[in-house]
Amino acid sequence: GDDAQHTYAIAVAGRGFDARISTEFDVTLPDSACVYCGNCIQVCPTGALMGTAEFDLRAAGDWREDEQQTTDTICAFCGVGCTLTLHTQDNQIVKVTSPPDHPITHGNLAHSTAARSSHYRHPVEAYLLLSSFAFDSSVAGIFWTLAQGGTLVLPEDGFEQEIDALPTLIAEHRVTHMLGLPSLYELILDGARPGQLDSLRTVIVAGEVCPAELPGKHFGQLEGTELHNEYGPTEGTVWSTVHDCSEPSSRSRIPIGRPVPGAQVYVLDANLAPVGFGESGELHIGGPGLTAGYLNRPELNREKFVESDFGRLYKTGDRGRLLCDGNFEFLGRLDHQVKLRGYRIELGEIEAVLGQHPDVRSAAVLLREDTPGNPRLAAYLSPNDGSELDVARLQQHLTAHLPAYMLPSAWTCLDTMPLLPNGKVDRSGLPAPEESAASHAPYEAPRTATEKVMAGIWADLLGSEKVGRADDFFALGGHSILATQVAARVSDLLKVPLPLRSLFENPTVGALCTKLAASPEDQARLERTAEIVLQLFEMDSQG
């Protein structure tokens, strides 16, 4: 909890911080994602401002203290009490994540937190913080909870590998509030035993489109627990609209709701003029939650932060519409930015890194959902003359430059890209990937009945025609949410528990099946069960 205390102390002292960065060193980010800004930056490593240190970030990890400076640092970027919280280790600056960074002022934080206290009627007693301190949604939990005197419940590191343990954690700590991805919350509902979630008073889903069936599932299990669907980018200090899902609706889409207290939200056309009710346009946000802009990115600021008849607004790049009942509806992106499992991803950034590889002539990346409920990144490549594309090498190339959530899980090599008359890639003409596997390892058929059942489970969930015993679950497009579904099916079909950590540590069919049986007796018993399952599958297919 030290990181949460430090972040909260900075805000209470009247400072700001960067919503994407925490004092916790995030080892998941590649070194090439670092940027050194050269601004004078205040760091509060002890939870209280003990004077002012000036840091020169032009050299990685190199910092100096200016003993002559005794007044609070005023950010040269926005001219107010605003600062970055840096990744530090052993009192040394380790890294600052890549731009665009979002300096958040004390005023932004105060507005966002006060709006939560105004909108949500249940006081926060215990909040389950599921997001990393380096992720902007942590702002909601840390400041809202501590400002009300509540308790932050922090899961152990690696909880994403043990999602099935979260209902127990909620019950043990009597959690009253939580915020998470809709897909994650649905798994919590599916995995909870009767009574484990009864302490919940308010559940918030955000970060991806809320499925239309989720409110029904929620209220079917937790009739007295509020469910809210939030929307908002970091540029608006985490949230800009919210929808109370208890409101009766027959729509196929769950709205993103109405503006939060104090926020301004408009649907405008390309000339910044309002469109009519029910007509689609670009969502724009304004108000006291609007941040100063991107750090050291003047061109991007001019593009995304605009002056209008309604004041200064942020162009979200999201397509939406205003309904007659006052709710806003999200309709997707206007550009090539997508959202996958809560992460905003610029497809062009992945394409640019792929284009730097000497074997690649052109590259395109799409977010595809060939299997309902399983969106994934698909890469399309054409080789330079005389080059042969090696997917394994390309994966290594991307891993060195991009975080794991930006790595494609489907790869298609084309002799030439389909082009539009203007010479740009015709994205609508790119074919569906022929296979989910990105590993391109030689296919090795499952040997045992247990391996055949396991391979069938993976193929069904991953949308692959066949899965070999040496195929890697994560190279095939698997992730923590799908891993939870694998564990549930293994338990249901093979009658053995599958801790998610086992799948992360043994990501191939062969290795995982070996892990399931601790002894020869267990292996024999598991094999007999798998043979019965295969017989039932065969009878079902024939019937």
N, C-alpha and C positions, 0 to 999 in steps of 0.2 A: 503493500500500500504506500510505500514511500513516494513513488512517482506521482500518485494521485494527490498526496499531501503537498508535494512541491508545486505541482501545477496549480492547485487550488490556492496556495499561499501567494503565488505570483499574482493571481487575479485579484485576490482580496487586497493586496498591497497597491492596487491601482495599475498594475502592469497588464500587458497583453501577451499573447503567445501565438505560435504558429500551430494551427489546429491539426496539421499533418505530422508534427514532429513531437517526440517526447524525449525526456531525459534518459529514457531507457534505450540502450544501444540496440538497434534493430539489426541483427546479423543476417536477416533474410534479404536485405537489399544488397545488390551487387555493388562493388566499389565504384564502378563506372556511373552509378546513379548519383554520386555525390557532386555537389557544387559548392564553391566557396565564394561568398558574396562580398566580403570586404566591408560590410557595414559594422558600425559600432554596436555591439550587442550585449545586453545585460543578462547574466545567468544567475539564478538563485538556487544553488545546490543544497542549501540547508533549510529551505522553507521560509526564510526571512531575508529581506534585502539588507545585506551587510556592507553597503558601500557599492561602488560602481567599478566594474572591471571592463576595460576596453580590449576587444579581441580582434586580431587581424587574421582573417580566415583565408587569405590568399595562399597560404601554405598549409597543407593538411596537417591538422593536429598542432599547429604552432600558435601559441597565444601568449600575450603579455599583459601585465597589469600596469595601468597608468596611475601611479600614486598621486599625481597632480590633480586628477579628476575626482571630485567629491560629490558632484551633483548628479541627480538621476539622469540617465541617458535619454534623450528625446530622439525617437527614431527619425533618421534623416529622410526616410521614405515618405512617411505620412505626417510627420510633425507633431505627433501625439505620443502619449505614453504607450508604446507598442514595441514588442520585442519578439524575438524568436526564442523558443526553448530548444537547446541544442542536444544532440546525442553526446553524452560525456561518459568517460570511463577513467576511473582513478584520477579525477580532477583534470583530465585532459579532454579537449574537444576531439571527438572521434570523426563525426561526419555531420553534414547537413544534407537532407534529401534533395532530390532534383527539383527544379522549377517546373511548373509555376507553383510557388509557395503562396500561402494565403495569410498575411499578417492579420491577426484578429485583435481588435482593440478591447480595452476594458469595457467601453460602452457597448460594443457588439455583444460581449459575453453577458453583461448585465441585462441587456434587452432580451436575449435568448432565454436566459434563466428565469427572468421575471415573467415572460410570456408562458413558460411551462407552468409556473406556479399559478398563473391566472387561468389557464385552459383546463388543466387536470384537477379534478376535485378531490382526489384522494391524496393525502400527504404521503411523502416517500418515507417509509419506515426501513425497508431493506431493498436495495437495488442490485440486481444481478448484472454486472458489467461484463458483457460478452466481447466487446470490441477491444482491440489493442489501444494503448495510450497514444500510439502513432496514427490512429484512425480518427477522423473528425467526429464520428458519432459518440466517442467517449466524452465529448463535451457535455452531451445531454446528461449522462449519468453522473459524472464527477461533480459538476457545479450544482446541478439541481438537487442531488442527494445531500451533499455536505452543507449546502446553504439552508436546508431544512432540518439539519441535525440528524439525518438518517444514516444508515450503515451501507457502505459499499461492500458487496459480496464479490470477491475476486476468485474465479476458478483457478485451479492449478495450471501451470504451463502445459500446453499440449492437450487442453480440454477438447479441442476440435477433433482429436483422435478418439475421444470417449464421449461423444454426444449423448449416448444412452445413459450416462451418469448424471446428466444435468437435472432430470426430474428429482433425483434423490437429493442433490445439492439444494434445489429450491425448497424441498420439504424440510431439510435439516435446518436451514437458516431462515425459514419462514419468509421467503422473498415475497415482497408485495408488488414490486415493479420490475419490468424487464423490457429491453428493446433489442430486436434482432431482425435478421432477414426473415421474410415470410416462409421461405423454404426451410430454414432452420427451426422456426417455431412450429411448423407442421410436423417435423420429426419429433420435437419434444412432446407434442400432443399425442402422436402415435405411440411413443415409447413410455408414456407415463402410466403408472398403475393408479387405480382409483384412490382419490384423496391426496395424491402427491402434489397436485398443483392448486389445492384449495386455498392456500395463503395468498395467491395472486389477486390483486385488486385492479391493476392496470397493466395491460400488455400493449406494446407499441411495435408495429412492424414497419420497416423502411428499408431502403437500399435496393429494392428491385420491385417489379410489378407484383401487386398482391393478387393471388389467384381468387377468382370469383367464389370458389367453394370454401375458402378458408374461414370466413365468418361463420358459416353454418357449422363447420366442424368445431370451431372454438366455442360457440354458444351452446352446442350440443353437449359439451363436456364441462364448461365453466359458465353457467347461465348468469351468475352474478358478477362476472369479471369483465371490465371494460376492454374493448379492443379498438385501437386507433391505427389508422394508416397515415404515416407521415411522408412528406415530400420536401426536398430542399437540398441545394448544393452547398458546399463549404462556403462559397462566395456569399451566401445569405446567412452565415453562421448556423449551419447544420439543418435548420428546418424553416420552411416558409409557408406551408399549408398543412392541414391535418383534417382527417375525416373520421368521424365517430361511426364505426362500423355497425353500431346497433340501430342506426337509422334505416327504416325499411326501404328496400330498393329492389326493383326487378331488372336492373341493368346488368348486362353481361360483363361490364368492367366495374371494378371497385374505384370510386373517385379518389383523387388525392385531396379532396376536401376544400375547405375555405381558408383564407389567409389567417395565419396565427395573429394574436393581438399585436397591433402596431405595424404589421407587414403590409406591403403593397404588392399585388400580383395582377398582371395584365396579360391579355392575349392580343398581340399586335401583328400587323403585317410587315412587309419589308420596309415600308415607309414610316414605321412606328405609329401607325394609326390603328385604333381599335377595330377588331372584326366583330361581326354580329354574334348573337347567342347561337351556340351550336356549330359555328364555323371554326375551322382549325387555323391556327397561327402559331407564332413562337411565344412561349411563356417568358415573360420578363418579370423580374422581382426588384423591389426597392424597399426603403424604410430604414429604421435604425439598425437592423441586422446586417445591412449591406456593408461588406468589407471595403477597405481602402483600395484594393486591387491586388495585382500580382507583384511580387517583389522583383524589382529590376527588370520588368517586362513592359516598357512603355508602349510598344506597338500592340501587344496583346491587350493591354488596358484600353487603348483607343478602340480596339475592335469589339471588346466584350462589355465595357462599361460606357454607356451612352447617355447623353442628355436628351430629354424628351419633354413633351408637354406635361408629363407627370413627374418631372424631376429626374434625378440620376437613377438609372436602371441598369440591371445586369441582364444581358442576353444569354439565357440558359442554353440555347441550342436544342431545347426540348420542344416538341410539337404537342399542343394541347388545345382544349376548347373550354369555354365557359358554358355551363348548363343553365337552364332556366331557373333551377332551384338554388343557384348561387354556388354550386360546387364546381370545381375544376376537374377536368379529366385529362390524364396523361395519355398521349397517342404515339409516343416513340421519339426517336432522335431525328433531327434535321440534317445532321452531318454524319461523319464516320466515327463519332464517339459512341461507344456502347457501354452497357453496364452488365457485368457478369459476376454473379454471386456477391453483389455489393460493391464491387470495384468499378470505378470509371476507367475505361480503357480507350485510348486513342489508337484506332487501328492503323492510322498512318505512321505512328511511332514504331509499331512492330514491322511494318513494311519497310520503313527507312533502315532499320537495323538489318533486316534480311538483305536489302539492296546493297549493303556494305560488303557482303560476302563476295569474294572474287568469282565464284562459280555461278552467281545469280545474275541474270539479265533483267528480269522484272519480277515483282512479287505483289500479291494482293492477299488481304486477310479479311475474312467475313466472320460474323457471329451467326452460326447456323443452329437450328433446332430441328434436325431431321428426325429425332425421337422426341415426342412430346414430353416436356418436363426436363429435358437434358440438353440445355444450350451448351455450345462449345465453340471454340475458336478454330477456324479452318484456314490453313495457309495454302495458297496456290503459287506455283513457281514455274518460271521458264529458265532454262540454263543459257549461259553464255556459249558462244560457238566453241566447240571442242571440249566443253566441260561436261561432267556427269555429276548430277546432284546426289549427294549423300545426306540423307535426312538426319542420320545420327550426328554428323558433323555440324549440320545446320542447327540442330537442337543445342549442341554445345555452344555454338556461336551466340545464340539467343540467351542462353543461361548466363553467359558472362556479362551481358549487358542489360537484361531485363529481369524483373521479379517473376516468381513462379506463376502468379496468376495471369501473366501476359503471354504465356507460352502456348502456342497452338497444340491441339491434341489430334488434329486430322491434317494430313498433308497430301497434296495432289500435285504431281509434276506434269506440266503440259509443254508440248513443243513450242507452242505460241499461245499468247493470251488473246482471248476475244476482245476486239477493240470497237469503240464507238467511232463515228465519222470524225470526231475531233481528236482522235488518237488516244483517248483515255481508255482505261480498262473497262469493258462492259461487265460490270459486276453481276448483272442479271443473267449473263450468259455463262457464268462459271458453273460447272457441273457439281452435283452432289458428290462428296467424297465416296470413292468406291469401297473404302474400308475405314473403320475407326482407328485402326492401329497406326501409330506413328513410328513404332520402333523398327518396322521392316526387318525384324529378326526372322530367320527361317521358321516356317510353321512346323511345330512339333505336336502331333495329336495327343490328346489326353490318354493316359495309359490305363488308369484304374477307374472303377465306377465312381469313386469319390471325385476324382479329377473331372470326369465327364459331367457330373452334376454341377460342380463348381464352375466349369467352363460355360455350361448352359446358363447359369445364373448371371455370369458376367456378360455373356453375349446379349441376353435379354435386356439387361439394364443399360448396357452401353450402346445398343443398337448395332451390334456387329454381327455379321453372318456367321463367323466362327472365331473361337478363341483357343489358342494353343496353350500347352502346359508351361511354356517358357515366356508367354506374353506378360508384359508388365501392366498391372491395373491402371496405373497413373499415366503411362504412355498411351494407353488406349483412350484416355479422356476421363478417367475416374477422378473423383474428388471426395472430400470428406462426407458430403451429403449422400452421394451414391454409395460410399463405403458403409454408411449406416443401413442403407437398404439391403446391401449384400449380407450384412450381419443378421438382419431380420429374416431374410430368406434362408440362410444357412441354418439358423435356429429352428425355423418352421419345417424345413425339409429333412435335414440331417439330424435334428434333435441334439445338437451340440452348441454350446455357447461360442461365439466368435468375438473376443475383445477387439475393438477397432485397432488398437495398437498392434495386434498381430498382423493385420492386413497391411499396415504402414511399414512394418518391419519385414514382412514376407510378401512382397507385392506380386509374385507370380503364382499361377495356379498350382504348380508342382510344389513350391516351397510352402504355400499356405496350407495345402492339404496335408503335408508332412507335419506341420505345426499343430494341426487339429488333433492328431493322435499322439498322445504322449508315450504310449507303450504298445507293444505288439497286440495285446489284447484289445486295447482301444481301437487300434487300426483295423483289426478284424471285425469288431462290432460296427465301426463306422462304414466299412466296406459293405457289410450285409445290408445296412440301412440304405446306402446309396443304390445298391442293386434293386431293392424294392422300389425306390423312387423312380429309377429308370424304367422298370417294368410298368409302373403306373403311367408314366409319361407315354410309353409306347401304346398301352391300351387306350389312353385318352385320344391319341392321334389317330388310331384306327377306328375309334367309335365316332 
